[in-house]
Amino acid sequence: MFTGNGIKIFTGTSHPELAEIITRRLGIPLSKAEVTKSSIGETGVRIAESVREDDVYIINTGCGQVNTALMEICIMVHACKTASAKRITAVVPLYPYSRQDKKDKSRAPITAKLVANMLQKSGCDHVILYAEPSATQYIRTNFDVSQIVIVSPDAGGAKRATSIADRLGVDFALFHKERKKANEVSRMVLVGRVKGKIAILVDDMADTCGTLCLAAQHLSEAGAPRIFGLVTHGILSGKALKNIQESALEKLIVTNTLPQQENVAKCDKIEVIDIGGVLAEVIRRSHYGESVSKLFDEVPY
């Protein structure tokens, strides 16, 4: 039985609804902290209860004002560190600057590494980024696994998609794409068989959804009778909702790593998977020193 002794969970301002879901699932109250912003835009944090020798988890995600969310979590981590917390873990479902994770041209910064260094220097001991078990369990629950094929919309996401396909024991296909410039796809070539199969496009994030919608069109032309999108982070900016509504996608399934209430209200093709239960279980297992990797095969309810 989880007692909650010696554990404190705080949240920033980016996604307090997710923090409430997690603490409700764990059966403990959300710890008290005040996050303010000055007239010149500086972030202020006050931890409103003792964290001495506690196992602290700070939940904030990289959505909305990403720089504000990043500074909030760094300052909260530092505040808990100076207040003598025993261990501090950042729970960051959408990692800030995750798309800037490699040096793809000369003089380009690896900003994702910079963010990791900022968290570490602030006093963070661990970072939790976790959602895949919810996606695989959704597929098992809502589809006839013998009839599906997992599709990656690009070669870069092949490892992610094959991981899910292997866990489900299903076929895999991918698109090779050539870009003219960012967010514009010039040509896509399907590699693999999808005819007569339920095609599930799997990606880590959907921004303008141009790639997903174009991939869905190609899958339809290749003979897939039903096409779904399954995305961890539904950013859905610009004309994304319009693109989804007019596309061959039957449904776009996203997790609640970002707030999705407005998107669901505007587009009836959007469905949301709650990852709060998985994150709560990750926190519980981390707190008690239990295996977290088992969650890839066992999703808590």
Order of alpha helices (4+ residues) and beta strands (2+ residues): beta-alpha-beta-beta-beta-alpha-beta-alpha-beta-alpha-beta-alpha-beta-beta-beta-alpha-beta-alpha-beta-alpha-beta-alpha
